[in-house]
């Protein structure tokens, strides 16, 4: 099966199917919905997030952390050399 055919079939998948349910759980970002997840739903989401996090390279992580540091310094009014 070619990727385009698989992708078309997958996009037509109903959220009422087991796979559709897992995709919905993995992609949920609403804190109010997440706090009402069952233990099994939390496990599914947690396993997925751990897997996604483990696929981030050290270079990507360094870039992200450098951007976060710059953002916090900007919010605090601190220059890059540490002075205000």
N, CA, C and O atoms as a GROMACS GRO file, in nm:
protein
  336
    1UNK      N    1   0.085  -0.117   0.000
    1UNK     CA    2   0.000   0.000   0.000
    1UNK      C    3   0.090   0.124   0.000
    1UNK      O    4   0.185   0.133   0.077
    2UNK      N    5   0.058   0.217  -0.087
    2UNK     CA    6   0.134   0.342  -0.093
    2UNK      C    7   0.094   0.433   0.022
    2UNK      O    8  -0.015   0.422   0.078
    3UNK      N    9   0.187   0.523   0.056
    3UNK     CA   10   0.163   0.615   0.168
    3UNK      C   11   0.039   0.699   0.146
    3UNK      O   12  -0.038   0.720   0.240
    4UNK      N   13   0.018   0.748   0.026
    4UNK     CA   14  -0.098   0.834  -0.001
    4UNK      C   15  -0.229   0.760   0.025
    4UNK      O   16  -0.324   0.817   0.079
    5UNK      N   17  -0.234   0.633  -0.014
    5UNK     CA   18  -0.354   0.553   0.010
    5UNK      C   19  -0.374   0.529   0.160
    5UNK      O   20  -0.486   0.543   0.210
    6UNK      N   21  -0.267   0.494   0.229
    6UNK     CA   22  -0.274   0.472   0.373
    6UNK      C   23  -0.318   0.599   0.444
    6UNK      O   24  -0.404   0.596   0.532
    7UNK      N   25  -0.259   0.711   0.406
    7UNK     CA   26  -0.291   0.840   0.467
    7UNK      C   27  -0.438   0.876   0.446
    7UNK      O   28  -0.504   0.926   0.537
    8UNK      N   29  -0.488   0.851   0.326
    8UNK     CA   30  -0.629   0.880   0.296
    8UNK      C   31  -0.721   0.793   0.381
    8UNK      O   32  -0.822   0.842   0.432
    9UNK      N   33  -0.687   0.666   0.395
    9UNK     CA   34  -0.768   0.577   0.479
    9UNK      C   35  -0.764   0.619   0.625
    9UNK      O   36  -0.866   0.617   0.694
   10UNK      N   37  -0.646   0.657   0.671
   10UNK     CA   38  -0.630   0.697   0.810
   10UNK      C   39  -0.706   0.826   0.841
   10UNK      O   40  -0.766   0.839   0.948
   11UNK      N   41  -0.705   0.920   0.748
   11UNK     CA   42  -0.774   1.047   0.772
   11UNK      C   43  -0.926   1.029   0.778
   11UNK      O   44  -0.995   1.112   0.837
   12UNK      N   45  -0.976   0.924   0.718
   12UNK     CA   46  -1.119   0.897   0.720
   12UNK      C   47  -1.162   0.812   0.839
   12UNK      O   48  -1.278   0.775   0.850
   13UNK      N   49  -1.068   0.782   0.928
   13UNK     CA   50  -1.095   0.698   1.043
   13UNK      C   51  -1.184   0.768   1.144
   13UNK      O   52  -1.160   0.883   1.180
   14UNK      N   53  -1.285   0.701   1.188
   14UNK     CA   54  -1.379   0.759   1.285
   14UNK      C   55  -1.314   0.766   1.423
   14UNK      O   56  -1.239   0.676   1.461
   15UNK      N   57  -1.342   0.873   1.500
   15UNK     CA   58  -1.288   0.882   1.635
   15UNK      C   59  -1.349   0.779   1.730
   15UNK      O   60  -1.304   0.764   1.844
   16UNK      N   61  -1.452   0.707   1.683
   16UNK     CA   62  -1.516   0.605   1.765
   16UNK      C   63  -1.445   0.470   1.758
   16UNK      O   64  -1.484   0.376   1.828
   17UNK      N   65  -1.342   0.459   1.675
   17UNK     CA   66  -1.266   0.335   1.664
   17UNK      C   67  -1.158   0.334   1.771
   17UNK      O   68  -1.122   0.440   1.823
   18UNK      N   69  -1.104   0.218   1.805
   18UNK     CA   70  -0.995   0.214   1.904
   18UNK      C   71  -0.875   0.302   1.866
   18UNK      O   72  -0.820   0.372   1.951
   19UNK      N   73  -0.835   0.299   1.738
   19UNK     CA   74  -0.722   0.382   1.695
   19UNK      C   75  -0.758   0.530   1.703
   19UNK      O   76  -0.676   0.612   1.746
   20UNK      N   77  -0.879   0.565   1.663
   20UNK     CA   78  -0.922   0.704   1.671
   20UNK      C   79  -0.925   0.754   1.815
   20UNK      O   80  -0.892   0.870   1.841
   21UNK      N   81  -0.963   0.667   1.907
   21UNK     CA   82  -0.965   0.703   2.049
   21UNK      C   83  -0.824   0.730   2.100
   21UNK      O   84  -0.802   0.827   2.173
   22UNK      N   85  -0.729   0.644   2.063
   22UNK     CA   86  -0.591   0.663   2.106
   22UNK      C   87  -0.534   0.793   2.050
   22UNK      O   88  -0.466   0.866   2.121
   23UNK      N   89  -0.561   0.822   1.924
   23UNK     CA   90  -0.513   0.946   1.863
   23UNK      C   91  -0.572   1.066   1.936
   23UNK      O   92  -0.501   1.164   1.961
   24UNK      N   93  -0.699   1.060   1.970
   24UNK     CA   94  -0.764   1.171   2.042
   24UNK      C   95  -0.700   1.191   2.180
   24UNK      O   96  -0.674   1.304   2.220
   25UNK      N   97  -0.673   1.082   2.250
   25UNK     CA   98  -0.610   1.091   2.382
   25UNK      C   99  -0.471   1.150   2.371
   25UNK      O  100  -0.433   1.237   2.449
   26UNK      N  101  -0.394   1.102   2.274
   26UNK     CA  102  -0.255   1.149   2.258
   26UNK      C  103  -0.248   1.296   2.222
   26UNK      O  104  -0.153   1.364   2.261
   27UNK      N  105  -0.346   1.346   2.150
   27UNK     CA  106  -0.339   1.484   2.101
   27UNK      C  107  -0.412   1.584   2.189
   27UNK      O  108  -0.412   1.704   2.160
   28UNK      N  109  -0.475   1.538   2.296
   28UNK     CA  110  -0.552   1.629   2.382
   28UNK      C  111  -0.460   1.726   2.457
   28UNK      O  112  -0.360   1.684   2.516
   29UNK      N  113  -0.494   1.855   2.454
   29UNK     CA  114  -0.417   1.958   2.523
   29UNK      C  115  -0.499   2.037   2.624
   29UNK      O  116  -0.443   2.117   2.699
   30UNK      N  117  -0.629   2.016   2.627
   30UNK     CA  118  -0.716   2.091   2.717
   30UNK      C  119  -0.700   2.037   2.860
   30UNK      O  120  -0.736   1.922   2.886
   31UNK      N  121  -0.647   2.119   2.952
   31UNK     CA  122  -0.624   2.072   3.090
   31UNK      C  123  -0.752   2.023   3.159
   31UNK      O  124  -0.746   1.932   3.241
   32UNK      N  125  -0.867   2.084   3.127
   32UNK     CA  126  -0.993   2.041   3.189
   32UNK      C  127  -1.033   1.901   3.143
   32UNK      O  128  -1.086   1.823   3.220
   33UNK      N  129  -1.006   1.871   3.017
   33UNK     CA  130  -1.036   1.737   2.966
   33UNK      C  131  -0.937   1.637   3.024
   33UNK      O  132  -0.976   1.528   3.065
   34UNK      N  133  -0.809   1.674   3.028
   34UNK     CA  134  -0.704   1.583   3.077
   34UNK      C  135  -0.726   1.548   3.224
   34UNK      O  136  -0.704   1.434   3.263
   35UNK      N  137  -0.770   1.643   3.304
   35UNK     CA  138  -0.789   1.614   3.447
   35UNK      C  139  -0.901   1.514   3.470
   35UNK      O  140  -0.908   1.452   3.576
   36UNK      N  141  -0.988   1.496   3.371
   36UNK     CA  142  -1.097   1.398   3.382
   36UNK      C  143  -1.066   1.266   3.312
   36UNK      O  144  -1.152   1.179   3.303
   37UNK      N  145  -0.942   1.251   3.263
   37UNK     CA  146  -0.901   1.124   3.201
   37UNK      C  147  -0.903   1.012   3.304
   37UNK      O  148  -0.880   1.034   3.423
   38UNK      N  149  -0.932   0.893   3.256
   38UNK     CA  150  -0.921   0.775   3.341
   38UNK      C  151  -0.773   0.741   3.357
   38UNK      O  152  -0.688   0.798   3.288
   39UNK      N  153  -0.741   0.650   3.446
   39UNK     CA  154  -0.602   0.608   3.466
   39UNK      C  155  -0.544   0.551   3.337
   39UNK      O  156  -0.428   0.575   3.306
   40UNK      N  157  -0.624   0.476   3.262
   40UNK     CA  158  -0.576   0.418   3.137
   40UNK      C  159  -0.549   0.527   3.032
   40UNK      O  160  -0.450   0.520   2.959
   41UNK      N  161  -0.637   0.626   3.025
   41UNK     CA  162  -0.616   0.736   2.931
   41UNK      C  163  -0.490   0.815   2.968
   41UNK      O  164  -0.414   0.855   2.879
   42UNK      N  165  -0.468   0.838   3.097
   42UNK     CA  166  -0.346   0.907   3.141
   42UNK      C  167  -0.222   0.827   3.103
   42UNK      O  168  -0.122   0.885   3.060
   43UNK      N  169  -0.228   0.695   3.118
   43UNK     CA  170  -0.115   0.610   3.082
   43UNK      C  171  -0.085   0.620   2.933
   43UNK      O  172   0.031   0.634   2.894
   44UNK      N  173  -0.188   0.614   2.850
   44UNK     CA  174  -0.170   0.624   2.705
   44UNK      C  175  -0.105   0.757   2.669
   44UNK      O  176  -0.009   0.761   2.591
   45UNK      N  177  -0.156   0.866   2.724
   45UNK     CA  178  -0.102   0.999   2.694
   45UNK      C  179   0.040   1.014   2.746
   45UNK      O  180   0.126   1.070   2.677
   46UNK      N  181   0.067   0.965   2.866
   46UNK     CA  182   0.200   0.975   2.926
   46UNK      C  183   0.303   0.896   2.847
   46UNK      O  184   0.413   0.946   2.822
   47UNK      N  185   0.269   0.775   2.806
   47UNK     CA  186   0.362   0.694   2.727
   47UNK      C  187   0.395   0.763   2.595
   47UNK      O  188   0.510   0.761   2.551
   48UNK      N  189   0.295   0.823   2.534
   48UNK     CA  190   0.316   0.892   2.406
   48UNK      C  191   0.406   1.014   2.424
   48UNK      O  192   0.498   1.037   2.345
   49UNK      N  193   0.382   1.092   2.528
   49UNK     CA  194   0.462   1.212   2.553
   49UNK      C  195   0.607   1.175   2.587
   49UNK      O  196   0.700   1.244   2.545
   50UNK      N  197   0.626   1.068   2.661
   50UNK     CA  198   0.762   1.022   2.692
   50UNK      C  199   0.834   0.980   2.564
   50UNK      O  200   0.952   1.010   2.546
   51UNK      N  201   0.763   0.911   2.478
   51UNK     CA  202   0.823   0.868   2.351
   51UNK      C  203   0.860   0.988   2.265
   51UNK      O  204   0.969   0.993   2.207
   52UNK      N  205   0.771   1.085   2.257
   52UNK     CA  206   0.797   1.206   2.179
   52UNK      C  207   0.917   1.281   2.235
   52UNK      O  208   1.001   1.329   2.160
   53UNK      N  209   0.925   1.292   2.367
   53UNK     CA  210   1.036   1.364   2.431
   53UNK      C  211   1.169   1.294   2.408
   53UNK      O  212   1.272   1.360   2.395
   54UNK      N  213   1.167   1.162   2.402
   54UNK     CA  214   1.293   1.088   2.384
   54UNK      C  215   1.346   1.102   2.242
   54UNK      O  216   1.462   1.071   2.217
   55UNK      N  217   1.263   1.147   2.150
   55UNK     CA  218   1.305   1.162   2.011
   55UNK      C  219   1.364   1.299   1.981
   55UNK      O  220   1.402   1.327   1.867
   56UNK      N  221   1.374   1.386   2.081
   56UNK     CA  222   1.433   1.518   2.064
   56UNK      C  223   1.584   1.505   2.077
   56UNK      O  224   1.634   1.449   2.175
   57UNK      N  225   1.656   1.556   1.978
   57UNK     CA  226   1.802   1.546   1.981
   57UNK      C  227   1.860   1.645   2.083
   57UNK      O  228   1.793   1.739   2.125
   58UNK      N  229   1.984   1.621   2.122
   58UNK     CA  230   2.050   1.711   2.217
   58UNK      C  231   2.064   1.850   2.158
   58UNK      O  232   2.052   1.949   2.230
   59UNK      N  233   2.090   1.860   2.029
   59UNK     CA  234   2.101   1.992   1.964
   59UNK      C  235   1.968   2.067   1.968
   59UNK      O  236   1.965   2.186   1.996
   60UNK      N  237   1.859   1.996   1.939
   60UNK     CA  238   1.727   2.058   1.945
   60UNK      C  239   1.695   2.105   2.088
   60UNK      O  240   1.640   2.213   2.108
   61UNK      N  241   1.731   2.022   2.185
   61UNK     CA  242   1.706   2.058   2.324
   61UNK      C  243   1.788   2.181   2.362
   61UNK      O  244   1.737   2.269   2.431
   62UNK      N  245   1.914   2.188   2.320
   62UNK     CA  246   1.998   2.303   2.351
   62UNK      C  247   1.941   2.430   2.290
   62UNK      O  248   1.937   2.534   2.357
   63UNK      N  249   1.898   2.424   2.166
   63UNK     CA  250   1.838   2.542   2.101
   63UNK      C  251   1.714   2.586   2.178
   63UNK      O  252   1.696   2.706   2.203
   64UNK      N  253   1.629   2.492   2.215
   64UNK     CA  254   1.508   2.525   2.290
   64UNK      C  255   1.543   2.590   2.424
   64UNK      O  256   1.485   2.692   2.460
   65UNK      N  257   1.637   2.531   2.498
   65UNK     CA  258   1.674   2.586   2.628
   65UNK      C  259   1.738   2.724   2.616
   65UNK      O  260   1.713   2.811   2.699
   66UNK      N  261   1.819   2.744   2.512
   66UNK     CA  262   1.877   2.877   2.489
   66UNK      C  263   1.769   2.981   2.460
   66UNK      O  264   1.777   3.094   2.508
   67UNK      N  265   1.667   2.942   2.382
   67UNK     CA  266   1.556   3.033   2.352
   67UNK      C  267   1.476   3.065   2.478
   67UNK      O  268   1.435   3.179   2.499
   68UNK      N  269   1.455   2.965   2.562
   68UNK     CA  270   1.383   2.987   2.687
   68UNK      C  271   1.462   3.080   2.780
   68UNK      O  272   1.405   3.170   2.841
   69UNK      N  273   1.593   3.060   2.789
   69UNK     CA  274   1.678   3.145   2.872
   69UNK      C  275   1.671   3.290   2.824
   69UNK      O  276   1.660   3.382   2.904
   70UNK      N  277   1.678   3.308   2.692
   70UNK     CA  278   1.670   3.442   2.636
   70UNK      C  279   1.534   3.506   2.667
   70UNK      O  280   1.526   3.624   2.701
   71UNK      N  281   1.427   3.427   2.656
   71UNK     CA  282   1.293   3.480   2.684
   71UNK      C  283   1.281   3.523   2.830
   71UNK      O  284   1.224   3.628   2.859
   72UNK      N  285   1.334   3.441   2.923
   72UNK     CA  286   1.327   3.477   3.064
   72UNK      C  287   1.411   3.601   3.093
   72UNK      O  288   1.371   3.687   3.172
   73UNK      N  289   1.527   3.611   3.030
   73UNK     CA  290   1.611   3.730   3.048
   73UNK      C  291   1.540   3.854   2.995
   73UNK      O  292   1.544   3.960   3.057
   74UNK      N  293   1.476   3.840   2.879
   74UNK     CA  294   1.401   3.953   2.821
   74UNK      C  295   1.289   3.997   2.914
   74UNK      O  296   1.268   4.117   2.934
   75UNK      N  297   1.217   3.900   2.972
   75UNK     CA  298   1.107   3.934   3.064
   75UNK      C  299   1.160   4.003   3.190
   75UNK      O  300   1.093   4.090   3.246
   76UNK      N  301   1.280   3.965   3.234
   76UNK     CA  302   1.337   4.021   3.355
   76UNK      C  303   1.411   4.151   3.327
   76UNK      O  304   1.454   4.219   3.421
   77UNK      N  305   1.427   4.186   3.201
   77UNK     CA  306   1.498   4.307   3.165
   77UNK      C  307   1.649   4.293   3.180
   77UNK      O  308   1.718   4.393   3.200
   78UNK      N  309   1.700   4.171   3.170
   78UNK     CA  310   1.843   4.146   3.183
   78UNK      C  311   1.906   4.137   3.044
   78UNK      O  312   1.854   4.068   2.956
   79UNK      N  313   2.019   4.207   3.026
   79UNK     CA  314   2.091   4.202   2.899
   79UNK      C  315   2.164   4.068   2.890
   79UNK      O  316   2.179   3.997   2.989
   80UNK      N  317   2.209   4.034   2.771
   80UNK     CA  318   2.280   3.907   2.750
   80UNK      C  319   2.406   3.895   2.832
   80UNK      O  320   2.448   3.784   2.863
   81UNK      N  321   2.468   4.009   2.868
   81UNK     CA  322   2.593   4.004   2.946
   81UNK      C  323   2.563   3.992   3.095
   81UNK      O  324   2.656   3.989   3.176
   82UNK      N  325   2.434   3.987   3.134
   82UNK     CA  326   2.396   3.971   3.275
   82UNK      C  327   2.360   4.102   3.344
   82UNK      O  328   2.310   4.100   3.456
   83UNK      N  329   2.384   4.217   3.278
   83UNK     CA  330   2.352   4.346   3.341
   83UNK      C  331   2.211   4.388   3.304
   83UNK      O  332   2.152   4.337   3.209
   84UNK      N  333   2.157   4.483   3.383
   84UNK     CA  334   2.022   4.536   3.352
   84UNK      C  335   2.032   4.659   3.268
   84UNK      O  336   1.930   4.717   3.232
   0.00000   0.00000   0.00000
